[in-house]
Amino acid sequence: MANQLTPNNPLIQEIRELVKNARTSVAQQVNTQLLSTYWQIGRAIVEYEQQSQHRAEYGKQALKELSKELTKEFGKGFSVSNIQFMRRFYQTYSIQQTVSVKLSWSHYCELLSISDVNKRSFYEKEAVNSNWSVRELKRQIDSFLYERLLLSSGDANKEKVLALAQKGIEINQPADIIRDPYVFEFLGVPENKPMLESDLEKALVAQIEKFLLELGRGFMFVGTQQRVTLNNIHYYVDMVFYNKILRAYVLVELKTTKLTPEAAGQLNMYLNYYAAEVNDPDDNPPIGIILCTEKDSVAAEYALGGLSNNIFASRYVLYMPDKEQLIAQVEAVLKNWHEKNDGSAHE
């Protein structure tokens, strides 16, 4: 009797990889051609409008007629709104080579809804660097990641705005992975509902992929309640991750209360243990993050100051941040920065 081919047979595995690679290659080619076509359609529309003396009134009617004719001939994909996006696509990326073929048309539709040039550039860079799906990109925009990153270190300035716009998130040191606040809207927990730390931990593990998205690039989940034994006494770290970019363990302690000095001291002990007992020779010093509901800046300075380990405290919220409030905070910080620089320039 001939040998039966199992799913793990080398021949089947080889053919499986060939088919997968072929499908990926075809999808990439289709995406590249689609972006190029939509860009050229946008250019044709803009050039056509420029030749008309009454662009505003005539343009709207022309788009409706164009949509009707193209839909009749080619089917879906040519609604008035989509044609408007094609037009805006060309106007925003007038040099075709600046369009990234690593992103889909749906990605660009999300990006084109952002009017701020620096903000749009940041999300575009991060969508490419972090390989975000369209849903993930939309979630990061809706949770105001850009504004949160600007406020995380408390020293937002024009240089930081330009750096985020031009390069996205650069991870060179532990502080670069910190956000404030972290947003856990994906847990679906009511804003004012009391929550035990164990329940918060279970909820985050149940939604670990979304939690990893919120943590940022390079994070791998190691586990929860990781045991630390000192003098025959067992302690447990709430959540442990490993960041591939920083080559470091990241220990996370969850607190459903405000930041306390005791929490900082306990996490510092865990970090000392990991540095001595868990780290491999090639690993960098472990990093600690305390996620709490409230963080007084003065208390945080005294609780975390003077520690040899990298320990950070950030707030977490269970709902999407208030847009106006976040934007106002960014504008206030940038205004203070401008005033300080203008003042020092006149001295």
Residue frames relative to the residue before (quaternion, step in Angstrom):
aa qw qx qy qz dx dy dz
M 1.0000 0.0000 0.0000 0.0000 0.00 0.00 0.00
A 0.4671 -0.6919 0.4736 0.2807 3.59 -0.80 0.95
N 0.5543 -0.6100 0.4542 0.3382 3.52 -1.17 0.69
Q 0.3845 -0.7166 0.5345 0.2303 3.55 -0.94 0.91
L 0.4091 -0.6988 0.5311 0.2494 3.55 -1.06 0.75
T 0.2107 -0.7770 0.5847 0.1004 3.56 -0.67 1.13
P 0.6857 -0.4926 0.3350 0.4182 3.63 -1.23 0.36
N 0.7204 0.4271 -0.2478 0.4870 3.60 1.17 -0.60
N 0.3572 0.7416 -0.4915 0.2845 3.58 1.27 0.19
P 0.5751 -0.6274 0.3959 0.3446 3.66 -0.88 0.90
L 0.6385 0.5295 -0.3344 0.4473 3.60 1.00 -0.78
I 0.6753 0.4811 -0.2932 0.4759 3.58 0.89 -0.94
Q 0.6375 0.5281 -0.3296 0.4540 3.59 1.00 -0.80
E 0.6555 0.5146 -0.3126 0.4558 3.58 0.96 -0.87
I 0.6751 0.4837 -0.2929 0.4737 3.58 0.91 -0.94
R 0.6067 0.5643 -0.3427 0.4428 3.56 1.05 -0.79
E 0.6714 0.4917 -0.2915 0.4717 3.58 0.94 -0.94
L 0.6309 0.5403 -0.3329 0.4464 3.59 1.01 -0.81
V 0.6733 0.4910 -0.2928 0.4689 3.57 0.93 -0.92
K 0.6470 0.5210 -0.3169 0.4577 3.58 0.95 -0.90
N 0.6729 0.4924 -0.2961 0.4659 3.60 0.90 -0.93
A 0.6405 0.5233 -0.3275 0.4568 3.58 1.01 -0.79
R 0.6606 0.5050 -0.3073 0.4627 3.58 0.94 -0.89
T 0.6411 0.5201 -0.3203 0.4646 3.58 1.01 -0.83
S 0.6564 0.5203 -0.3028 0.4547 3.56 0.96 -0.92
V 0.6575 0.5024 -0.3074 0.4699 3.59 0.94 -0.88
A 0.6486 0.5229 -0.3156 0.4542 3.59 0.94 -0.90
Q 0.6523 0.5122 -0.3112 0.4640 3.60 1.02 -0.83
Q 0.6515 0.5131 -0.3116 0.4639 3.57 0.99 -0.83
V 0.6449 0.5157 -0.3136 0.4689 3.58 0.99 -0.88
N 0.6579 0.5157 -0.3075 0.4547 3.59 0.95 -0.90
T 0.6459 0.5234 -0.3147 0.4580 3.58 0.97 -0.89
Q 0.6805 0.4866 -0.2839 0.4686 3.56 0.93 -0.93
L 0.6358 0.5374 -0.3241 0.4493 3.58 1.03 -0.82
L 0.6609 0.4976 -0.3068 0.4706 3.60 0.92 -0.91
S 0.6480 0.5174 -0.3125 0.4633 3.57 0.99 -0.85
T 0.6604 0.5107 -0.3035 0.4594 3.58 0.94 -0.88
Y 0.6752 0.4896 -0.2951 0.4661 3.58 0.88 -0.92
W 0.6180 0.5303 -0.3405 0.4701 3.59 1.08 -0.72
Q 0.6812 0.4847 -0.2875 0.4673 3.58 0.92 -0.89
I 0.6064 0.5276 -0.3514 0.4801 3.60 1.09 -0.67
G 0.6426 0.5273 -0.3151 0.4579 3.57 0.96 -0.88
R 0.6533 0.5095 -0.3083 0.4675 3.58 0.97 -0.87
A 0.6494 0.5232 -0.3185 0.4506 3.58 0.95 -0.88
I 0.6517 0.5146 -0.3113 0.4620 3.59 1.00 -0.84
V 0.6646 0.5035 -0.3043 0.4606 3.58 0.89 -0.96
E 0.6713 0.4873 -0.3032 0.4690 3.60 0.88 -0.88
Y 0.6250 0.5341 -0.3297 0.4641 3.59 1.07 -0.73
E 0.6638 0.5073 -0.2950 0.4637 3.55 0.99 -0.91
Q 0.6426 0.5462 -0.3254 0.4276 3.57 1.01 -0.79
Q 0.6549 0.5097 -0.3046 0.4675 3.55 1.20 -0.46
S 0.6337 0.5242 -0.3273 0.4653 3.57 1.30 -0.29
Q 0.4572 -0.6971 0.4813 0.2708 3.59 -0.94 0.83
H 0.7642 0.2813 -0.1655 0.5563 3.60 1.07 -0.65
R 0.1012 -0.8708 0.4791 0.0446 3.54 0.69 1.20
A 0.6850 0.5307 -0.3109 0.3906 3.60 0.73 -1.07
E 0.7429 0.3956 -0.2277 0.4896 3.55 0.67 -1.12
Y 0.6903 0.4927 -0.2810 0.4492 3.54 0.89 -0.96
G 0.6197 0.5880 -0.3335 0.3987 3.56 1.08 -0.83
K 0.6617 0.5139 -0.3141 0.4465 3.60 0.86 -0.90
Q 0.6813 0.4780 -0.2841 0.4760 3.55 0.91 -0.93
A 0.6330 0.5434 -0.3258 0.4448 3.56 1.05 -0.81
L 0.6474 0.5211 -0.3193 0.4554 3.58 1.00 -0.82
K 0.6305 0.5300 -0.3282 0.4624 3.58 1.03 -0.76
E 0.6783 0.4832 -0.2861 0.4739 3.55 0.92 -0.93
L 0.6295 0.5380 -0.3177 0.4619 3.54 1.07 -0.84
S 0.6437 0.5275 -0.3058 0.4624 3.57 0.96 -0.92
K 0.6593 0.5224 -0.3027 0.4481 3.55 0.92 -0.93
E 0.6986 0.4753 -0.2780 0.4569 3.59 0.86 -0.96
L 0.6860 0.4884 -0.2883 0.4558 3.58 0.90 -0.93
T 0.6386 0.5185 -0.3223 0.4685 3.59 1.04 -0.76
K 0.6359 0.5303 -0.3231 0.4583 3.57 1.03 -0.81
E 0.7444 0.4231 -0.2201 0.4674 3.57 1.00 -0.87
F 0.8277 0.2408 -0.0923 0.4985 3.61 0.93 -0.92
G 0.5309 -0.6455 0.4097 0.3656 3.61 1.23 -0.13
K 0.8308 -0.2234 0.1543 0.4859 3.57 -1.21 -0.56
G 0.6402 0.5492 -0.3983 0.3603 3.54 -1.33 0.38
F 0.7414 0.3780 -0.2136 0.5117 3.58 1.27 -0.16
S 0.1747 0.7719 -0.5786 0.1970 3.55 0.90 0.95
V 0.6651 -0.4924 0.3630 0.4282 3.57 -1.23 0.35
S 0.6657 0.5086 -0.3131 0.4474 3.60 0.90 -0.89
N 0.6667 0.4937 -0.3140 0.4617 3.60 0.96 -0.78
I 0.6307 0.5110 -0.3304 0.4816 3.57 1.06 -0.71
Q 0.6174 0.5343 -0.3403 0.4665 3.59 1.07 -0.71
F 0.6300 0.5194 -0.3249 0.4773 3.57 1.09 -0.74
M 0.6200 0.5330 -0.3443 0.4615 3.62 1.02 -0.74
R 0.6415 0.5262 -0.3083 0.4653 3.53 1.00 -0.89
R 0.6880 0.4702 -0.2686 0.4831 3.57 0.92 -0.97
F 0.5725 0.5998 -0.3588 0.4288 3.56 1.17 -0.71
Y 0.6896 0.4573 -0.2751 0.4896 3.56 0.87 -0.93
Q 0.6599 0.5174 -0.3154 0.4441 3.59 0.91 -0.86
T 0.6941 0.4664 -0.2713 0.4766 3.60 1.05 -0.78
Y 0.7794 0.1870 -0.0887 0.5913 3.58 1.03 -0.83
S 0.0477 -0.8576 0.5121 0.0058 3.54 0.57 1.19
I 0.6712 0.3707 -0.2828 0.5763 3.59 1.28 -0.34
Q 0.4146 -0.7667 0.4297 0.2359 3.57 -0.33 1.26
Q 0.6261 0.5734 -0.3392 0.4050 3.59 1.08 -0.70
T 0.6133 0.5555 -0.3581 0.4324 3.62 1.21 -0.30
V 0.5444 0.5958 -0.4030 0.4316 3.59 1.29 -0.09
S 0.2991 -0.7617 0.5497 0.1678 3.59 -0.82 0.99
V 0.3292 -0.7576 0.5322 0.1856 3.57 -0.70 1.09
K 0.5161 0.6248 -0.4235 0.4047 3.60 1.28 0.03
L 0.6901 0.4105 -0.2638 0.5345 3.57 1.30 -0.27
S 0.4357 -0.6976 0.5093 0.2533 3.54 -1.15 0.65
W 0.6845 -0.4499 0.3634 0.4438 3.55 -1.31 0.11
S 0.6299 0.5357 -0.3340 0.4525 3.60 1.02 -0.76
H 0.5897 0.5463 -0.3592 0.4741 3.60 1.11 -0.67
Y 0.7068 0.4767 -0.2722 0.4462 3.56 0.81 -1.01
C 0.5898 0.5548 -0.3742 0.4521 3.59 1.10 -0.56
E 0.6392 0.5003 -0.3164 0.4910 3.60 1.07 -0.74
L 0.6785 0.5024 -0.2934 0.4484 3.59 0.89 -0.92
L 0.6679 0.5222 -0.3069 0.4324 3.58 0.99 -0.82
S 0.5896 0.5645 -0.3747 0.4397 3.59 1.25 -0.22
I 0.6165 0.5202 -0.3375 0.4852 3.60 1.33 -0.12
S 0.2904 -0.7961 0.5088 0.1518 3.59 -0.55 1.14
D 0.6302 0.5382 -0.3374 0.4465 3.61 1.07 -0.71
V 0.4495 -0.7329 0.4466 0.2478 3.59 -0.60 1.20
N 0.6812 0.4925 -0.2962 0.4535 3.60 0.86 -0.93
K 0.6531 0.5151 -0.3075 0.4622 3.56 0.97 -0.89
R 0.6587 0.5039 -0.3099 0.4648 3.59 0.92 -0.92
S 0.6469 0.5229 -0.3164 0.4560 3.57 0.96 -0.85
F 0.6265 0.5394 -0.3326 0.4537 3.60 1.01 -0.79
Y 0.7026 0.4628 -0.2807 0.4620 3.59 0.77 -1.00
E 0.6151 0.5408 -0.3457 0.4579 3.58 1.09 -0.66
K 0.6601 0.5026 -0.3016 0.4698 3.59 0.92 -0.94
E 0.7037 0.4705 -0.2764 0.4550 3.58 0.86 -0.94
A 0.5994 0.5560 -0.3631 0.4469 3.59 1.07 -0.65
V 0.6652 0.4735 -0.2850 0.5020 3.57 1.09 -0.78
N 0.7056 0.4883 -0.2742 0.4343 3.60 0.75 -1.08
S 0.7732 0.3435 -0.1737 0.5040 3.59 0.98 -0.85
N 0.3748 -0.7568 0.4619 0.2708 3.56 1.35 0.03
W 0.1522 0.8189 -0.5347 0.1430 3.58 0.92 0.95
S 0.4195 -0.6310 0.5835 0.2921 3.52 -1.18 0.63
V 0.6756 -0.4637 0.3558 0.4494 3.59 -1.26 0.14
R 0.6453 0.5231 -0.3142 0.4596 3.58 0.98 -0.84
E 0.6615 0.4966 -0.3063 0.4712 3.59 0.98 -0.82
L 0.6248 0.5285 -0.3335 0.4681 3.59 1.02 -0.77
K 0.6597 0.5100 -0.3065 0.4590 3.57 0.90 -0.93
R 0.6517 0.5184 -0.3160 0.4547 3.57 0.97 -0.85
Q 0.6648 0.5002 -0.3078 0.4617 3.60 0.95 -0.84
I 0.6284 0.5112 -0.3294 0.4851 3.59 1.08 -0.69
D 0.6917 0.4938 -0.2747 0.4496 3.57 0.88 -0.99
S 0.7057 0.4267 -0.2638 0.5003 3.59 1.14 -0.57
F 0.4348 -0.7463 0.4239 0.2724 3.59 1.34 0.27
L 0.0567 0.8343 -0.5426 0.0790 3.57 0.90 0.97
Y 0.6322 0.5562 -0.3339 0.4237 3.60 0.91 -0.89
E 0.6947 0.4583 -0.2740 0.4819 3.58 0.83 -0.99
R 0.6463 0.5298 -0.3288 0.4399 3.60 0.98 -0.81
L 0.6523 0.5083 -0.3155 0.4653 3.57 1.02 -0.78
L 0.6300 0.5345 -0.3336 0.4540 3.57 1.03 -0.75
L 0.7357 0.4222 -0.2214 0.4811 3.59 1.06 -0.77
S 0.4841 0.7248 -0.4155 0.2601 3.59 1.19 -0.45
S 0.7701 0.3439 -0.1976 0.4996 3.58 0.85 -0.89
G 0.4869 -0.7060 0.4079 0.3134 3.56 1.29 -0.03
D 0.7253 0.3998 -0.2447 0.5042 3.60 1.22 0.09
A 0.0701 0.8274 -0.5512 0.0816 3.58 0.90 0.91
N 0.1060 0.7813 -0.6088 0.0875 3.57 -0.94 0.88
K 0.7241 -0.4503 0.2927 0.4327 3.54 -1.28 0.19
E 0.6188 0.5517 -0.3418 0.4426 3.58 1.06 -0.74
K 0.6622 0.5020 -0.3038 0.4660 3.57 0.99 -0.85
V 0.6093 0.5459 -0.3404 0.4636 3.58 1.06 -0.77
L 0.6988 0.4694 -0.2704 0.4672 3.58 0.84 -0.99
A 0.6334 0.5359 -0.3333 0.4478 3.60 1.04 -0.77
L 0.6561 0.4961 -0.3105 0.4764 3.58 0.96 -0.84
A 0.6605 0.5212 -0.3034 0.4473 3.58 0.99 -0.86
Q 0.7502 0.4337 -0.2194 0.4483 3.57 0.89 -0.96
K 0.8228 0.2413 -0.0858 0.5073 3.58 1.01 -0.80
G 0.4244 -0.6576 0.5068 0.3614 3.59 1.16 -0.42
I 0.7259 -0.3809 0.3047 0.4850 3.58 -1.18 -0.53
E 0.1352 -0.7714 0.6184 0.0645 3.57 -0.71 1.08
I 0.1421 -0.8002 0.5800 0.0560 3.57 -0.70 1.08
N 0.1104 0.8107 -0.5580 0.1388 3.55 -0.19 1.34
Q 0.7878 0.1226 -0.0432 0.6021 3.57 1.22 -0.50
P 0.7113 -0.4845 0.2901 0.4185 3.62 -1.18 0.45
A 0.6403 0.5520 -0.3359 0.4152 3.59 0.94 -0.82
D 0.6027 0.6043 -0.3513 0.3848 3.60 1.16 -0.55
I 0.6810 0.4823 -0.3032 0.4601 3.63 1.16 -0.38
I 0.5731 0.6306 -0.3615 0.3784 3.59 1.30 -0.17
R 0.0728 -0.7640 0.6402 0.0343 3.54 -1.13 0.83
D 0.0044 -0.7962 0.6050 -0.0085 3.55 -1.14 0.57
P 0.5060 -0.3557 -0.7654 0.1778 1.53 -0.98 2.31
Y 0.4632 -0.5712 0.5710 0.3649 3.51 -1.43 0.06
V 0.2457 -0.7886 0.5524 0.1125 3.57 -0.97 0.88
F 0.0769 -0.8146 0.5749 -0.0072 3.58 -0.66 1.18
E 0.1399 0.8261 -0.5331 0.1178 3.57 0.96 0.83
F 0.5941 0.6086 -0.3480 0.3944 3.57 1.20 -0.58
L 0.5668 0.5978 -0.3881 0.4132 3.60 1.23 -0.21
G 0.3212 -0.7849 0.4759 0.2328 3.58 1.22 -0.46
V 0.4142 0.7042 -0.4711 0.3327 3.57 1.16 0.61
P 0.5031 -0.6451 0.4717 0.3290 3.65 -0.84 0.87
E 0.6345 -0.6033 0.3420 0.3414 3.54 -1.03 0.92
N 0.8049 0.3062 -0.1408 0.4884 3.60 0.79 -0.96
K 0.4398 0.7013 -0.4628 0.3172 3.61 1.22 0.23
P 0.4349 -0.6828 0.5156 0.2809 3.64 -0.80 0.98
M 0.0432 -0.8164 0.5755 -0.0202 3.57 -0.98 0.86
L 0.3826 -0.7016 0.5529 0.2361 3.56 -0.95 0.90
E 0.6041 -0.5745 0.4045 0.3760 3.57 -1.15 0.60
S 0.6330 0.5318 -0.3316 0.4544 3.59 1.05 -0.74
D 0.6486 0.5086 -0.3158 0.4700 3.60 1.06 -0.72
L 0.6271 0.5266 -0.3280 0.4711 3.57 1.06 -0.79
E 0.6439 0.5285 -0.3116 0.4571 3.57 0.97 -0.87
K 0.6646 0.5013 -0.2982 0.4670 3.59 0.90 -0.94
A 0.6518 0.5218 -0.3113 0.4538 3.57 0.99 -0.86
L 0.6614 0.5001 -0.3039 0.4691 3.60 1.00 -0.83
V 0.6413 0.5107 -0.3244 0.4719 3.59 1.01 -0.76
A 0.6389 0.5335 -0.3206 0.4521 3.58 1.02 -0.79
Q 0.7532 0.2686 -0.1562 0.5797 3.57 1.21 -0.58
I 0.1058 0.8716 -0.4760 0.0500 3.58 1.10 0.73
E 0.6300 0.5373 -0.3538 0.4351 3.61 1.00 -0.70
K 0.6745 0.4720 -0.2904 0.4878 3.56 1.00 -0.81
F 0.6128 0.5319 -0.3446 0.4720 3.58 1.12 -0.65
L 0.6435 0.5148 -0.3201 0.4673 3.60 1.00 -0.81
L 0.6082 0.5417 -0.3432 0.4678 3.60 1.08 -0.72
E 0.6814 0.4832 -0.2843 0.4705 3.58 0.94 -0.89
L 0.6285 0.5341 -0.3384 0.4530 3.60 1.04 -0.71
G 0.5133 -0.6675 0.4065 0.3546 3.59 1.02 -0.69
R 0.7714 -0.4069 0.2645 0.4115 3.52 -1.40 -0.06
G 0.8131 0.3456 -0.2275 0.4094 3.54 -1.17 0.67
F 0.5697 0.6302 -0.3779 0.3681 3.61 1.23 -0.16
M 0.0608 -0.7520 0.6556 0.0321 3.54 -1.12 0.85
F 0.4085 -0.7230 0.5074 0.2300 3.55 -0.94 0.92
V 0.2346 -0.7771 0.5730 0.1133 3.58 -0.83 1.04
G 0.6863 -0.4550 0.3000 0.4815 3.59 0.82 -0.93
T 0.4351 -0.6667 0.5341 0.2845 3.55 -1.36 0.02
Q 0.8350 0.1814 -0.1450 0.4988 3.52 -1.31 0.43
Q 0.1566 0.8034 -0.5466 0.1768 3.53 0.82 1.11
R 0.4028 -0.7777 0.4388 0.2010 3.54 -0.59 1.21
V 0.0777 -0.7419 0.6654 0.0278 3.52 -1.15 0.86
T 0.0944 -0.8238 0.5588 0.0132 3.60 -0.55 1.15
L 0.0544 0.7826 -0.6132 0.0921 3.55 -0.71 1.16
N 0.8398 -0.0478 -0.0145 0.5405 3.59 -0.72 1.13
N 0.6724 -0.5312 0.2714 0.4383 3.55 1.00 0.98
I 0.5712 0.5279 -0.4040 0.4816 3.57 1.22 0.46
H 0.2878 -0.7800 0.5374 0.1414 3.56 -0.81 1.04
Y 0.0547 -0.7487 0.6605 0.0158 3.52 -1.03 0.96
Y 0.2182 -0.7945 0.5568 0.1054 3.57 -1.18 0.46
V 0.3208 -0.7267 0.5810 0.1773 3.56 -0.87 1.07
D 0.5379 -0.6653 0.4061 0.3211 3.59 -0.77 1.03
M 0.7973 -0.1131 0.1203 0.5806 3.59 0.68 -1.10
V 0.1099 -0.7903 0.6010 0.0462 3.57 -0.99 0.86
F 0.0582 -0.7746 0.6297 -0.0027 3.54 -1.01 0.97
Y 0.2215 -0.7257 0.6196 0.2010 3.54 -1.32 0.08
N 0.2176 -0.7751 0.5804 0.1223 3.57 -0.86 0.99
K 0.3872 -0.7638 0.4754 0.2017 3.56 -0.50 1.25
I 0.6504 0.5327 -0.3254 0.4328 3.58 1.02 -0.77
L 0.7479 0.3633 -0.2029 0.5172 3.58 0.91 -0.91
R 0.2707 -0.7800 0.5047 0.2522 3.57 1.31 -0.30
A 0.5622 0.5800 -0.3863 0.4454 3.52 0.79 1.09
Y 0.4740 -0.6199 0.5394 0.3163 3.54 -1.22 0.59
V 0.1493 -0.7635 0.6224 0.0856 3.56 -1.11 0.75
L 0.1442 -0.8029 0.5772 0.0383 3.56 -0.54 1.23
V 0.1152 -0.8133 0.5699 0.0206 3.57 -0.72 1.10
E 0.1179 -0.7689 0.6265 0.0480 3.54 -0.90 1.03
L 0.2461 -0.7838 0.5583 0.1156 3.57 -0.82 1.04
K 0.0028 -0.7906 0.6118 -0.0274 3.57 -0.84 0.99
T 0.2447 -0.7807 0.5582 0.1380 3.59 -0.67 1.08
T 0.6250 0.4548 -0.3382 0.5368 3.55 1.26 0.59
K 0.6773 -0.4457 0.3591 0.4622 3.56 -1.24 -0.24
L 0.6562 -0.5112 0.3819 0.4027 3.56 -1.28 0.34
T 0.0717 -0.7896 0.6090 0.0221 3.56 -1.00 0.91
P 0.5959 -0.5691 0.4181 0.3825 3.62 -1.13 0.52
E 0.6009 0.5785 -0.3580 0.4195 3.59 1.08 -0.69
A 0.6393 0.5309 -0.3245 0.4518 3.58 1.01 -0.81
A 0.6489 0.5145 -0.3082 0.4683 3.57 1.03 -0.84
G 0.6613 0.5103 -0.3064 0.4564 3.58 0.95 -0.86
Q 0.6535 0.5161 -0.3099 0.4588 3.57 0.98 -0.85
L 0.6716 0.4887 -0.2956 0.4719 3.58 0.92 -0.92
N 0.6065 0.5558 -0.3482 0.4494 3.58 1.07 -0.71
M 0.6282 0.5282 -0.3184 0.4744 3.58 1.07 -0.79
Y 0.6501 0.5143 -0.3161 0.4615 3.59 0.95 -0.87
L 0.6564 0.5163 -0.3123 0.4529 3.58 0.95 -0.85
N 0.6242 0.5302 -0.3358 0.4653 3.59 1.01 -0.77
Y 0.6439 0.5219 -0.3109 0.4650 3.56 1.02 -0.85
Y 0.6765 0.4950 -0.3000 0.4554 3.59 0.84 -0.95
A 0.6396 0.5334 -0.3230 0.4495 3.58 1.01 -0.82
A 0.7397 0.4248 -0.2204 0.4731 3.57 1.00 -0.85
E 0.8220 0.3089 -0.1083 0.4661 3.58 0.90 -0.95
V 0.7681 0.3818 -0.1911 0.4772 3.61 1.02 -0.67
N 0.6227 0.5849 -0.3442 0.3895 3.59 0.93 -0.88
D 0.3526 -0.6739 0.6061 0.2327 3.52 -1.20 0.71
P 0.6928 -0.4917 0.3147 0.4234 3.63 -1.17 0.39
D 0.7134 0.4550 -0.2604 0.4651 3.62 1.05 -0.74
D 0.5486 0.6270 -0.3989 0.3831 3.62 1.24 -0.17
N 0.4089 -0.6680 0.5634 0.2630 3.53 -1.21 0.62
P 0.6945 -0.4640 0.3193 0.4477 3.63 -1.19 0.30
P 0.5187 -0.6577 0.4434 0.3190 3.61 -0.94 0.83
I 0.3226 -0.7394 0.5710 0.1520 3.53 -1.29 0.59
G 0.1842 -0.7957 0.5683 0.0998 3.57 -1.00 0.78
I 0.0549 -0.7801 0.6228 0.0236 3.57 -1.03 0.83
I 0.1572 -0.7551 0.6307 0.0854 3.56 -0.88 1.00
L 0.1360 -0.7790 0.6089 0.0621 3.56 -0.67 1.12
C 0.0712 0.8150 -0.5637 0.1141 3.57 -0.54 1.19
T 0.5988 -0.5916 0.4041 0.3580 3.57 -1.25 0.29
E 0.7947 0.0980 -0.0436 0.5975 3.58 1.13 -0.62
K 0.0305 -0.7976 0.6024 -0.0026 3.56 -1.08 0.73
D 0.1971 -0.7696 0.6008 0.0890 3.54 -0.41 1.25
S 0.4865 -0.7131 0.4188 0.2817 3.59 -0.66 1.09
V 0.6548 0.5024 -0.3158 0.4681 3.60 1.00 -0.79
A 0.6605 0.4978 -0.3025 0.4738 3.58 0.93 -0.93
A 0.6428 0.5274 -0.3198 0.4542 3.58 1.00 -0.81
E 0.6335 0.5451 -0.3251 0.4426 3.56 1.00 -0.83
Y 0.7070 0.4415 -0.2604 0.4872 3.57 0.95 -0.90
A 0.6616 0.5197 -0.3130 0.4407 3.60 1.00 -0.78
L 0.7780 0.3487 -0.1651 0.4959 3.58 1.01 -0.86
G 0.5466 0.6451 -0.3859 0.3690 3.58 1.23 -0.38
G 0.8044 0.3118 -0.2199 0.4554 3.56 -1.13 0.69
L 0.5529 0.6009 -0.4089 0.4074 3.61 1.22 -0.09
S 0.4610 -0.7030 0.4684 0.2717 3.56 -0.93 0.88
N 0.6656 0.4990 -0.2989 0.4676 3.60 1.18 -0.53
N 0.5104 -0.6143 0.5040 0.3288 3.56 -1.32 0.38
I 0.1411 0.7819 -0.5894 0.1459 3.56 -0.26 1.30
F 0.0656 -0.7979 0.5991 -0.0057 3.55 -0.89 1.03
A 0.1900 -0.7564 0.6136 0.1236 3.54 -1.19 0.59
S 0.0282 0.7919 -0.6079 0.0510 3.56 -0.87 0.99
R 0.4595 -0.6492 0.5261 0.3009 3.52 -1.21 0.53
Y 0.1480 -0.7376 0.6409 0.1528 3.52 -1.29 0.33
V 0.1380 -0.7658 0.6223 0.0848 3.54 -1.17 0.64
L 0.4113 -0.7352 0.4968 0.2085 3.57 -1.14 0.68
Y 0.7178 0.3483 -0.2120 0.5644 3.57 1.31 0.25
M 0.6362 -0.5209 0.3998 0.4050 3.56 -1.24 0.33
P 0.5065 -0.6556 0.4603 0.3190 3.62 -0.93 0.84
D 0.5398 -0.5984 0.4834 0.3418 3.54 -1.25 0.46
K 0.4712 -0.7225 0.4341 0.2597 3.57 -0.59 1.21
E 0.6978 0.4832 -0.2854 0.4452 3.58 0.74 -1.07
Q 0.6531 0.5274 -0.3120 0.4449 3.55 1.00 -0.86
L 0.6660 0.5023 -0.3023 0.4611 3.58 0.94 -0.90
I 0.6617 0.5016 -0.3029 0.4677 3.57 0.91 -0.94
A 0.6344 0.5270 -0.3244 0.4632 3.59 1.01 -0.81
Q 0.6422 0.5231 -0.3213 0.4591 3.59 1.01 -0.80
V 0.6503 0.5098 -0.3120 0.4688 3.57 0.95 -0.88
E 0.6689 0.5032 -0.2989 0.4583 3.57 0.89 -0.94
A 0.6429 0.5262 -0.3192 0.4560 3.60 1.04 -0.80
V 0.6656 0.4939 -0.3052 0.4690 3.58 0.94 -0.88
L 0.6650 0.4936 -0.3052 0.4702 3.59 0.95 -0.85
K 0.6209 0.5408 -0.3390 0.4551 3.58 1.07 -0.73
N 0.6468 0.5108 -0.3115 0.4729 3.58 0.97 -0.86
W 0.6407 0.5260 -0.3232 0.4564 3.56 1.01 -0.83
H 0.6530 0.5086 -0.3099 0.4678 3.59 0.96 -0.89
E 0.6570 0.5203 -0.3105 0.4486 3.59 0.95 -0.89
K 0.6485 0.5113 -0.3142 0.4683 3.58 1.00 -0.83
N 0.6894 0.4775 -0.2849 0.4643 3.57 0.93 -0.91
D 0.6380 0.5097 -0.3286 0.4745 3.57 1.03 -0.75
G 0.6459 0.5274 -0.3133 0.4544 3.57 1.04 -0.80
S 0.6897 0.4695 -0.2877 0.4703 3.58 0.90 -0.90
A 0.6133 0.5632 -0.3485 0.4304 3.59 1.14 -0.59
H 0.7057 0.4515 -0.2529 0.4838 3.59 1.16 -0.64
E 0.5418 0.6305 -0.4055 0.3800 3.60 1.24 -0.14
